[in-house]
């Protein structure tokens, strides 16, 4: 099984982006959501709610058939058609903490989003800092079945993502790391499928 572990270098949301003078990570916390839901959803509207499309990297990975395990919250691997485990959730959905109903995230445009069934404040479909990471267990189990693991656009400096390639290696997987040139990713995937190599100029995504 081919598995790709992907991170922020192929996402429109960079951990180095700033909002109101502070990095985005400072706002993606359970404490901020609980203490100031109005402020949290203003941040959500102004920063997280934006129209994004899969890049050539997302589409090439989907065509390769790789299972994706991603740190990214943009939902772009799913939009490209890949089977995807989003370790930290995504910005496409909100959910009711009481009845678990799911809602599209554009509801935040109307103000504080509430569940239409039980009037609870909806939560973002994100794993915030301070939350458990429920999909990590599934991702860990899949590492035992991976024969080839590609690391794309992630510096693996964030737990628990950083544990996954170590697990895969312990089960004998081959690990290939791409952190600088994403053109290399496209070339590598094309080689795997025996396709002509893509043009670096037309498909390169800067990191
Ligand atoms: Zn509800």
py3Dmol code that shows the C-alpha trace and the ligand (Angstrom):
import py3Dmol

protein = """\
ATOM      1  CA  UNK A   1       0.000   0.000   0.000  1.00  0.00           C
ATOM      2  CA  UNK A   2       1.236   3.468  -0.958  1.00  0.00           C
ATOM      3  CA  UNK A   3       0.675   6.074   1.769  1.00  0.00           C
ATOM      4  CA  UNK A   4       1.395   9.802   1.528  1.00  0.00           C
ATOM      5  CA  UNK A   5       1.851  11.878   4.682  1.00  0.00           C
ATOM      6  CA  UNK A   6       1.213  15.488   3.724  1.00  0.00           C
ATOM      7  CA  UNK A   7       1.584  18.835   5.445  1.00  0.00           C
ATOM      8  CA  UNK A   8       1.291  22.572   5.238  1.00  0.00           C
ATOM      9  CA  UNK A   9       3.644  23.218   2.294  1.00  0.00           C
ATOM     10  CA  UNK A  10       0.830  22.042  -0.001  1.00  0.00           C
ATOM     11  CA  UNK A  11      -1.963  23.818   1.881  1.00  0.00           C
ATOM     12  CA  UNK A  12      -3.352  27.344   1.511  1.00  0.00           C
ATOM     13  CA  UNK A  13      -3.204  27.564   5.318  1.00  0.00           C
ATOM     14  CA  UNK A  14       0.375  28.072   6.473  1.00  0.00           C
ATOM     15  CA  UNK A  15       1.328  27.915  10.150  1.00  0.00           C
ATOM     16  CA  UNK A  16       3.428  31.015   9.420  1.00  0.00           C
ATOM     17  CA  UNK A  17       0.407  33.078   8.372  1.00  0.00           C
ATOM     18  CA  UNK A  18      -0.561  35.797  10.807  1.00  0.00           C
ATOM     19  CA  UNK A  19      -3.898  37.240  11.908  1.00  0.00           C
ATOM     20  CA  UNK A  20      -4.102  40.335  14.088  1.00  0.00           C
ATOM     21  CA  UNK A  21      -0.371  40.095  14.772  1.00  0.00           C
ATOM     22  CA  UNK A  22      -0.287  36.483  15.932  1.00  0.00           C
ATOM     23  CA  UNK A  23       0.287  33.170  14.128  1.00  0.00           C
ATOM     24  CA  UNK A  24      -2.788  31.175  13.137  1.00  0.00           C
ATOM     25  CA  UNK A  25      -1.903  28.376  15.548  1.00  0.00           C
ATOM     26  CA  UNK A  26      -2.529  30.763  18.459  1.00  0.00           C
ATOM     27  CA  UNK A  27      -6.237  30.871  17.524  1.00  0.00           C
ATOM     28  CA  UNK A  28      -6.776  27.174  16.792  1.00  0.00           C
ATOM     29  CA  UNK A  29      -7.116  26.253  20.441  1.00  0.00           C
ATOM     30  CA  UNK A  30      -9.960  24.766  22.461  1.00  0.00           C
ATOM     31  CA  UNK A  31      -9.392  27.438  25.105  1.00  0.00           C
ATOM     32  CA  UNK A  32      -9.961  30.296  22.638  1.00  0.00           C
ATOM     33  CA  UNK A  33     -13.123  28.630  21.313  1.00  0.00           C
ATOM     34  CA  UNK A  34     -14.515  28.047  24.821  1.00  0.00           C
ATOM     35  CA  UNK A  35     -13.555  31.499  26.171  1.00  0.00           C
ATOM     36  CA  UNK A  36     -14.552  33.605  23.173  1.00  0.00           C
ATOM     37  CA  UNK A  37     -16.766  31.825  20.612  1.00  0.00           C
ATOM     38  CA  UNK A  38     -17.660  35.157  18.939  1.00  0.00           C
ATOM     39  CA  UNK A  39     -13.971  35.935  18.454  1.00  0.00           C
ATOM     40  CA  UNK A  40     -13.254  32.381  17.332  1.00  0.00           C
ATOM     41  CA  UNK A  41     -15.930  32.473  14.632  1.00  0.00           C
ATOM     42  CA  UNK A  42     -14.806  35.931  13.465  1.00  0.00           C
ATOM     43  CA  UNK A  43     -11.335  34.398  13.008  1.00  0.00           C
ATOM     44  CA  UNK A  44     -12.981  31.429  11.230  1.00  0.00           C
ATOM     45  CA  UNK A  45     -14.876  33.728   8.818  1.00  0.00           C
ATOM     46  CA  UNK A  46     -11.916  35.975   8.051  1.00  0.00           C
ATOM     47  CA  UNK A  47      -9.175  33.347   7.786  1.00  0.00           C
ATOM     48  CA  UNK A  48     -10.433  29.784   7.386  1.00  0.00           C
ATOM     49  CA  UNK A  49     -13.525  30.269   5.237  1.00  0.00           C
ATOM     50  CA  UNK A  50     -12.076  30.676   1.779  1.00  0.00           C
ATOM     51  CA  UNK A  51     -12.580  29.124  -1.621  1.00  0.00           C
ATOM     52  CA  UNK A  52      -9.724  26.724  -2.387  1.00  0.00           C
ATOM     53  CA  UNK A  53      -9.063  24.201  -5.137  1.00  0.00           C
ATOM     54  CA  UNK A  54      -6.805  21.126  -5.358  1.00  0.00           C
ATOM     55  CA  UNK A  55      -3.361  21.772  -6.876  1.00  0.00           C
ATOM     56  CA  UNK A  56      -1.506  19.509  -9.350  1.00  0.00           C
ATOM     57  CA  UNK A  57       0.049  17.748  -6.340  1.00  0.00           C
ATOM     58  CA  UNK A  58      -3.366  16.875  -4.884  1.00  0.00           C
ATOM     59  CA  UNK A  59      -4.594  15.638  -8.261  1.00  0.00           C
ATOM     60  CA  UNK A  60      -1.457  13.569  -8.965  1.00  0.00           C
ATOM     61  CA  UNK A  61      -1.712  11.926  -5.549  1.00  0.00           C
ATOM     62  CA  UNK A  62      -5.367  11.099  -6.197  1.00  0.00           C
ATOM     63  CA  UNK A  63      -4.448   9.516  -9.537  1.00  0.00           C
ATOM     64  CA  UNK A  64      -1.692   7.479  -7.867  1.00  0.00           C
ATOM     65  CA  UNK A  65      -4.258   5.806  -5.604  1.00  0.00           C
ATOM     66  CA  UNK A  66      -2.229   6.663  -2.494  1.00  0.00           C
ATOM     67  CA  UNK A  67      -3.950   6.698   0.854  1.00  0.00           C
ATOM     68  CA  UNK A  68      -3.468  10.182   2.305  1.00  0.00           C
ATOM     69  CA  UNK A  69      -2.809  10.952   5.935  1.00  0.00           C
ATOM     70  CA  UNK A  70      -2.655  14.707   6.302  1.00  0.00           C
ATOM     71  CA  UNK A  71      -2.003  17.428   8.846  1.00  0.00           C
ATOM     72  CA  UNK A  72      -3.863  19.837   6.597  1.00  0.00           C
ATOM     73  CA  UNK A  73      -7.344  21.118   7.384  1.00  0.00           C
ATOM     74  CA  UNK A  74      -8.183  22.388   3.885  1.00  0.00           C
ATOM     75  CA  UNK A  75     -10.054  19.290   2.648  1.00  0.00           C
ATOM     76  CA  UNK A  76      -8.240  19.460  -0.709  1.00  0.00           C
ATOM     77  CA  UNK A  77      -7.170  15.799  -0.828  1.00  0.00           C
ATOM     78  CA  UNK A  78     -10.828  14.766  -0.463  1.00  0.00           C
ATOM     79  CA  UNK A  79     -11.871  17.256  -3.146  1.00  0.00           C
ATOM     80  CA  UNK A  80      -9.231  15.732  -5.447  1.00  0.00           C
ATOM     81  CA  UNK A  81     -10.720  12.275  -4.831  1.00  0.00           C
ATOM     82  CA  UNK A  82      -8.132  10.641  -2.546  1.00  0.00           C
ATOM     83  CA  UNK A  83      -9.045   8.345   0.334  1.00  0.00           C
ATOM     84  CA  UNK A  84      -8.014  10.649   3.150  1.00  0.00           C
ATOM     85  CA  UNK A  85      -7.487  10.618   6.881  1.00  0.00           C
ATOM     86  CA  UNK A  86      -7.512  14.196   8.150  1.00  0.00           C
ATOM     87  CA  UNK A  87      -5.727  14.010  11.501  1.00  0.00           C
ATOM     88  CA  UNK A  88      -6.878  17.484  12.505  1.00  0.00           C
ATOM     89  CA  UNK A  89     -10.290  17.556  10.847  1.00  0.00           C
ATOM     90  CA  UNK A  90     -11.257  20.081   8.181  1.00  0.00           C
ATOM     91  CA  UNK A  91     -12.782  23.490   7.565  1.00  0.00           C
ATOM     92  CA  UNK A  92     -15.700  22.192   5.509  1.00  0.00           C
ATOM     93  CA  UNK A  93     -17.976  21.173   8.353  1.00  0.00           C
ATOM     94  CA  UNK A  94     -19.304  22.157  11.742  1.00  0.00           C
ATOM     95  CA  UNK A  95     -20.926  19.755  14.164  1.00  0.00           C
ATOM     96  CA  UNK A  96     -23.299  19.819  17.097  1.00  0.00           C
ATOM     97  CA  UNK A  97     -21.604  18.587  20.286  1.00  0.00           C
ATOM     98  CA  UNK A  98     -24.980  17.391  21.597  1.00  0.00           C
ATOM     99  CA  UNK A  99     -26.722  15.503  18.741  1.00  0.00           C
ATOM    100  CA  UNK A 100     -23.634  15.184  16.487  1.00  0.00           C
ATOM    101  CA  UNK A 101     -25.490  16.610  13.448  1.00  0.00           C
ATOM    102  CA  UNK A 102     -23.158  17.975  10.755  1.00  0.00           C
ATOM    103  CA  UNK A 103     -23.536  21.350   9.035  1.00  0.00           C
ATOM    104  CA  UNK A 104     -21.680  23.136   6.223  1.00  0.00           C
ATOM    105  CA  UNK A 105     -19.187  25.677   7.514  1.00  0.00           C
ATOM    106  CA  UNK A 106     -20.626  28.617   5.514  1.00  0.00           C
ATOM    107  CA  UNK A 107     -23.220  28.901   8.314  1.00  0.00           C
ATOM    108  CA  UNK A 108     -20.634  31.013  10.145  1.00  0.00           C
ATOM    109  CA  UNK A 109     -21.400  33.817   7.660  1.00  0.00           C
ATOM    110  CA  UNK A 110     -24.738  34.268   9.431  1.00  0.00           C
ATOM    111  CA  UNK A 111     -23.187  34.780  12.886  1.00  0.00           C
ATOM    112  CA  UNK A 112     -22.765  32.281  15.689  1.00  0.00           C
ATOM    113  CA  UNK A 113     -23.792  28.919  14.179  1.00  0.00           C
ATOM    114  CA  UNK A 114     -26.413  26.993  16.148  1.00  0.00           C
ATOM    115  CA  UNK A 115     -27.831  23.487  15.761  1.00  0.00           C
ATOM    116  CA  UNK A 116     -31.318  23.701  14.238  1.00  0.00           C
ATOM    117  CA  UNK A 117     -32.460  20.704  16.305  1.00  0.00           C
ATOM    118  CA  UNK A 118     -31.169  21.491  19.796  1.00  0.00           C
ATOM    119  CA  UNK A 119     -29.875  25.088  19.549  1.00  0.00           C
ATOM    120  CA  UNK A 120     -26.401  24.180  20.810  1.00  0.00           C
ATOM    121  CA  UNK A 121     -23.472  26.262  19.615  1.00  0.00           C
ATOM    122  CA  UNK A 122     -21.891  24.317  16.762  1.00  0.00           C
ATOM    123  CA  UNK A 123     -18.240  23.321  17.042  1.00  0.00           C
ATOM    124  CA  UNK A 124     -15.733  23.585  14.209  1.00  0.00           C
ATOM    125  CA  UNK A 125     -14.951  20.263  12.538  1.00  0.00           C
ATOM    126  CA  UNK A 126     -11.345  20.737  13.606  1.00  0.00           C
ATOM    127  CA  UNK A 127      -9.092  19.120  16.149  1.00  0.00           C
ATOM    128  CA  UNK A 128      -8.095  22.167  18.191  1.00  0.00           C
ATOM    129  CA  UNK A 129      -5.044  22.366  20.400  1.00  0.00           C
ATOM    130  CA  UNK A 130      -6.086  20.754  23.653  1.00  0.00           C
ATOM    131  CA  UNK A 131      -8.321  18.178  21.926  1.00  0.00           C
ATOM    132  CA  UNK A 132      -7.538  14.471  21.530  1.00  0.00           C
ATOM    133  CA  UNK A 133      -6.620  13.287  18.007  1.00  0.00           C
ATOM    134  CA  UNK A 134      -9.037  10.386  17.478  1.00  0.00           C
ATOM    135  CA  UNK A 135      -7.852   9.486  13.953  1.00  0.00           C
ATOM    136  CA  UNK A 136      -4.284   8.935  15.084  1.00  0.00           C
ATOM    137  CA  UNK A 137      -5.065   5.373  16.197  1.00  0.00           C
ATOM    138  CA  UNK A 138      -6.403   4.477  12.732  1.00  0.00           C
ATOM    139  CA  UNK A 139      -3.424   6.152  11.059  1.00  0.00           C
ATOM    140  CA  UNK A 140      -1.017   4.220  13.291  1.00  0.00           C
ATOM    141  CA  UNK A 141      -2.634   0.888  12.411  1.00  0.00           C
ATOM    142  CA  UNK A 142      -2.365   1.702   8.696  1.00  0.00           C
ATOM    143  CA  UNK A 143       1.378   2.240   9.052  1.00  0.00           C
ATOM    144  CA  UNK A 144       1.746  -1.505   9.625  1.00  0.00           C
ATOM    145  CA  UNK A 145       0.299  -2.114   6.132  1.00  0.00           C
ATOM    146  CA  UNK A 146       2.247   0.567   4.268  1.00  0.00           C
ATOM    147  CA  UNK A 147       4.942  -0.707   1.928  1.00  0.00           C
ATOM    148  CA  UNK A 148       5.918   2.723   0.650  1.00  0.00           C
ATOM    149  CA  UNK A 149       5.489   6.033   2.491  1.00  0.00           C
ATOM    150  CA  UNK A 150       5.929   9.436   0.829  1.00  0.00           C
ATOM    151  CA  UNK A 151       6.371  12.468   3.066  1.00  0.00           C
ATOM    152  CA  UNK A 152       5.254  15.554   1.172  1.00  0.00           C
ATOM    153  CA  UNK A 153       5.323  19.143   2.370  1.00  0.00           C
ATOM    154  CA  UNK A 154       5.613  18.293   6.051  1.00  0.00           C
ATOM    155  CA  UNK A 155       8.615  18.897   8.245  1.00  0.00           C
ATOM    156  CA  UNK A 156       7.207  16.328  10.682  1.00  0.00           C
ATOM    157  CA  UNK A 157       7.949  18.621  13.572  1.00  0.00           C
ATOM    158  CA  UNK A 158       4.472  18.271  15.001  1.00  0.00           C
ATOM    159  CA  UNK A 159       3.284  15.355  17.103  1.00  0.00           C
ATOM    160  CA  UNK A 160       1.539  13.004  16.559  1.00  0.00           C
ATOM    161  CA  UNK A 161       2.273  13.131  12.788  1.00  0.00           C
ATOM    162  CA  UNK A 162       5.995  12.789  13.503  1.00  0.00           C
ATOM    163  CA  UNK A 163       5.496   9.292  14.950  1.00  0.00           C
ATOM    164  CA  UNK A 164       3.917   7.824  11.825  1.00  0.00           C
ATOM    165  CA  UNK A 165       7.006   7.386   9.600  1.00  0.00           C
ATOM    166  CA  UNK A 166       8.893   5.898  12.560  1.00  0.00           C
ATOM    167  CA  UNK A 167       6.118   3.349  12.953  1.00  0.00           C
ATOM    168  CA  UNK A 168       6.059   2.624   9.216  1.00  0.00           C
ATOM    169  CA  UNK A 169       9.834   2.148   9.147  1.00  0.00           C
ATOM    170  CA  UNK A 170       9.640  -0.284  12.064  1.00  0.00           C
ATOM    171  CA  UNK A 171       7.242  -2.376   9.969  1.00  0.00           C
ATOM    172  CA  UNK A 172       9.640  -2.329   7.020  1.00  0.00           C
ATOM    173  CA  UNK A 173       8.159   0.398   4.791  1.00  0.00           C
ATOM    174  CA  UNK A 174      10.339   2.345   2.390  1.00  0.00           C
ATOM    175  CA  UNK A 175      10.283   6.084   3.238  1.00  0.00           C
ATOM    176  CA  UNK A 176      10.769   8.829   0.657  1.00  0.00           C
ATOM    177  CA  UNK A 177      10.898  12.461   1.820  1.00  0.00           C
ATOM    178  CA  UNK A 178      10.053  15.486  -0.329  1.00  0.00           C
ATOM    179  CA  UNK A 179      10.325  18.740   1.552  1.00  0.00           C
ATOM    180  CA  UNK A 180      11.759  21.234  -0.925  1.00  0.00           C
ATOM    181  CA  UNK A 181      10.880  20.551  -4.551  1.00  0.00           C
ATOM    182  CA  UNK A 182       7.310  19.508  -5.080  1.00  0.00           C
ATOM    183  CA  UNK A 183       8.081  19.056  -8.775  1.00  0.00           C
ATOM    184  CA  UNK A 184      10.011  16.003  -7.613  1.00  0.00           C
ATOM    185  CA  UNK A 185       6.773  14.628  -6.193  1.00  0.00           C
ATOM    186  CA  UNK A 186       5.017  14.871  -9.542  1.00  0.00           C
ATOM    187  CA  UNK A 187       7.960  13.245 -11.298  1.00  0.00           C
ATOM    188  CA  UNK A 188       8.120  10.457  -8.730  1.00  0.00           C
ATOM    189  CA  UNK A 189       4.388   9.739  -8.972  1.00  0.00           C
ATOM    190  CA  UNK A 190       4.544   9.765 -12.756  1.00  0.00           C
ATOM    191  CA  UNK A 191       7.425   7.259 -12.591  1.00  0.00           C
ATOM    192  CA  UNK A 192       5.387   5.010 -10.298  1.00  0.00           C
ATOM    193  CA  UNK A 193       2.656   4.842 -12.931  1.00  0.00           C
ATOM    194  CA  UNK A 194       5.000   4.719 -15.905  1.00  0.00           C
ATOM    195  CA  UNK A 195       3.595   7.980 -17.287  1.00  0.00           C
ATOM    196  CA  UNK A 196       5.458  10.746 -19.127  1.00  0.00           C
ATOM    197  CA  UNK A 197       7.017  13.150 -16.656  1.00  0.00           C
ATOM    198  CA  UNK A 198       5.118  16.411 -16.070  1.00  0.00           C
ATOM    199  CA  UNK A 199       6.628  19.711 -17.045  1.00  0.00           C
ATOM    200  CA  UNK A 200       8.287  21.342 -14.017  1.00  0.00           C
ATOM    201  CA  UNK A 201       7.365  24.809 -15.213  1.00  0.00           C
ATOM    202  CA  UNK A 202       3.652  24.172 -15.604  1.00  0.00           C
ATOM    203  CA  UNK A 203       3.016  22.228 -12.439  1.00  0.00           C
ATOM    204  CA  UNK A 204       5.493  23.357  -9.856  1.00  0.00           C
ATOM    205  CA  UNK A 205       4.095  24.436  -6.544  1.00  0.00           C
ATOM    206  CA  UNK A 206       6.442  26.593  -4.550  1.00  0.00           C
ATOM    207  CA  UNK A 207       7.326  25.651  -0.985  1.00  0.00           C
TER     208      UNK A 207
END
"""
ligand_1 = """\
1
ZN
Zn -27.837 19.334 17.911
"""
view = py3Dmol.view(width=600, height=400)
view.addModel(protein, "pdb")
view.setStyle({"model": 0}, {"cartoon": {"style": "trace"}})
view.addModel(ligand_1, "xyz")
view.setStyle({"model": 1}, {"stick": {}})
view.zoomTo()
view.show()
